[in-house]
Every structure is written in C-alpha cells, then in structure tokens.
Amino acid sequence: MTDKTIFFGELIGTTLLVLLGNGVCAAVTLAKSKARDAGWLAITFGWGLAVLAGAYASAPLSGAHLNPAVTLGIAIQTGEWSKVPLYLSAQLIGALLGAVLCWLTYLGQFRAHNGQVLGVFSTGPEIRNTAQNLITEVIATFVLVFVILATGQTKGLAVSGTGVLVVALLVVGIGLSLGGPTGYAINPVRDLGPRIAHAVLPIPGKGGSDWGYAWIPVLGPLLGGAAAGLVDIAVF
C-alpha cells in the first residue's frame, strides 16, 4: 500500500463511518426525523453497519483501520510505526468531514430541533465519573482491538468480506453490552472529529461541546488499543 492509497482509503472509510454513525444518532434524536425515538437498538445496529460500509470501502486501499486505537494496536503488535501519522491524520480529517456531511443531510432537522445536539456528534457519560468513564472506554476498546488482532484481520492477511462482517457485528455487540455507561466511543477520531464539527458549525441552540470530557473518549480508546496490542504479543 502506498502513502496515497493509505491516506485516501482511511479518509474515505472514516468519512463513511462517521457520516452513517452520526446519521443514525441524528435520525433517532432530532425533531422532524422519521426515525425519532427509534432507540438504542437502532443506534447500535446503525453504527455497526457504518463500520461495515467504511471498512468494505477502504479495506483494499488501506486495510480499513478507521480508528487510531486499531492503528496503535497494530503498530505495537507489528513494530511498524512509520505509517502511523499518515493513518491518524487521514482518520481525523475523515471523521470531521463525515460529521459535516451528516449536518448537511439533516440541516432542516437541526434547525427545527429545540435543544442541545452534542449527542448527535459525540459521546457523553450517563454518570459523570472520570475514573469509571475512562475505564469503560479502555475495556470496550480493548475488546474491539484484541478481537480484531486475534482474528488475524491485521496480521498481513487480506481482509475478507467475512472478516469485515465479524468486526461490524463486534461493534454492535460492544454497543449493546458495554455502550450504556459512556456511549462507547471506542475510537478517538469518531468522537474528536465530530466534536470539533459541533463546536464550529452554525447550529441554532446547539449547546456546549463539553471539552472538559473530550479527553476521555480520546485517551481511553488509545489505552485500550495499546493494551490489546501488548496482550496480543504476550499470548500469540
């Protein structure tokens, strides 16, 4: 894979991931949406299908990391660090672009909505407890990255269609089982890129971007991804 294919693969894949993931949150949350109040099952399956779409589109180009925690886990596992900045920069730009495209898609609904909309873009805890929130993100991301590494999707093997499906279903499972406390960011750019978009977009009555919490869905997934890489080395 060349630098060009890696950059555009991660850019395209992460854009699709966040567009569809933020999109299902918008559909469930915003006024005048036909899917309003569809609930947590809609959100978890919507995010799983978002992963499926982004990964299928980007796998031939970049290997479909779409997540700095995955990139970090792979780098620790393989010892290959030279492409890490390229992956991370493309992922962050893609996440920001996906959030903006979601806003454009639901522009009328954002204008009609009466209330804060940060939850459309980024995660937040149900119980605000720094230690618990951080641990939750570490554990959930460890599960994600460890299973990806353990199933061989990042060990120089071609990513099969079945492999991508397994990861997408894994994301659904994490959302259903571990997503309740914090909204399961499990991906630093999935939270940070849309949070930046929320801060700068002209959304009426949007409320604050909660930057005091924003470090948790960045650091927690990175710690979880790093731990998964280390454990993978130890046991395989």
Buried (B, 14 or more C-beta within 10 A) or exposed (E): EEEEBBBBBBBBBBBBBBBBBBBBBBBBBBEEBEBBEBEEEBBBBBBBBBBBBBBBBBBEBBBBBBBBBBBBBBBBBBEEEEBBEBBBBBBBBBBBBBBBBBBEBBEEBBBEBEEBBBBBBBBBBEEEEEEEBBBBBBBBBBBBBBBBBBBEBBBEEEBEEEBBBBBBBBBBBBBBEBBEBBBBBBBBBBBBBBBBBBBEBEBEEBEEBBEEBBEBBBBBBBBBBBBBBBBBEEEE
